[in-house]
Amino acid sequence: MHRNEELVRHGFTAFDNGDMAALDQLIADDVVWVVQGTGPISGRFEGKAALFSVWATIPGLLDGPLKQEVVEVFSDDEVAVAVTETTAERRGRHLERARGVIVFVIKDQRVAQGRVIAGDPVADEEFWAG
């Protein structure tokens, strides 16, 4: 397994477990994180503090846990791409194994950039609306 695949998989495990200390070590201080769409967790977040702040809002937006299954990770020395399936509930709406990808740029063994792309942007927008 490539070291960047290991880094990304470790990051997903840390996120799932709420292990902010591990995430702090895996993510660059000046990270740039972009989430497509117009929902409450969409936008461009610059810096670890901004990213962690938006991540902290996620549990309060949902009616249960956010479940992300890593289907596959493709990586090289600079980039890793994680294919995910997300399950969540919010205000009577459901995401059920919604496919997406996260593109990670890795520098100095830390995530320097992330871009979250929904496989079905319309369904994603409807889920996060209102």
N, C-alpha and C positions, 0 to 999 in steps of 0.2 A: 504494500500500500504506500502510495506517495505521501511524503510528509505533509503536504498541503491538504490532502484528503483526510489525514489523521487530525489535523488542526480543525478543519471544518466539522468533522464528526464529533470531535471533543466539544466544540462550541455548541452544537445542537444539544448534546447531553447536558452541558452546563446550563443552557437556557431552559431546558425542560425541568431541571432540578432547582432552578432559581439560584444557581451558584454564581453570584455576582463576582466573587473573588476570582474564580477561574476565568470568567468573561473579561474581567479587568486585565488579566494577563494576556488574553488572546487578541484583544482589540487595541489598535493604535489610538493614542490620545487624540490625534487629529483626524480620526476616521471621518469619511463622508459616506452617509447611508441614504439611499434614495428608494422610496416606495412609491410606485405609480398610483395614480388615482386621486380622489378628492376626500376620502374618508378621514376619520380622526387619527389614524396612524400613518397617513400618507404625507409625503413631502420630502424635503431635503433636510437632513439633519447633519450638522457639522460639529464634530467633536464628540468624544465619548460621553460627556455629561448630557448633551442633548439627546443622544441615542438612548442612553439608559433611562432618561426621563420619560421618553415616549414609550419605551418598553414597559415601564412601571405602570402606565395607564391601562395596559391591555386587560389585565384581570377584571378591572372595574367596568370594562366595556362589554364583557361577555357574560353569558348565563351559565358558565361552567368552564372547564379547562380548555385551553387551546392545545390541540394535539397535532404535532407535526411529525410525520413519518418521512425519514430520508429514504427515498427510493434508490437513488444512485448519486455518486459524486464523481465528477470528471475533473482531473487536475493536471497541472504541469508546474513548473517552477515559479510561475507568477500569478496564475489564475486557477480558481476552483469554481465549478458550477455544480450546485446541489439541486437535484430534482426532488421536489417534496410533494406530499399529499397532506393537506390540512383539513382537520375536522374541528368545527366550533359551532356554538349556538349563540344567537344574539337577538333579543327582542322577537322571538318566535320565528326567526329565520335560521336556516341551517346551511353550513358548508359541510359537505360530506365528501371526504377524500378529494378535495379540490386541488388539482395539479397546478404547480407553479415552479419557478426556478429562482434561485438566488445566485447571482454572479458575485464572486468575491475576488478582489485584487489583494494579493498577499505580498507584503514587503517586510523584510527583516523578521520573518516568522510571526507576523501579526496581520490581522485584517485591517487593511488601509482603506478599502472601499467595499461597499455592498450595494447591490441593486436588486430589489425584489420585484419580480414580474409575475403577475397572475396569468395562469393558463387561459382563464376565461374572465377577461377584465370586466365585462358587463355583470356577470354573476357576483364578482368581487365587489363592485360598486354598489350593487343592490344589497348585499350583505351588510356592508358598513354604513349605508345611508341612514341618516337621521339618528 
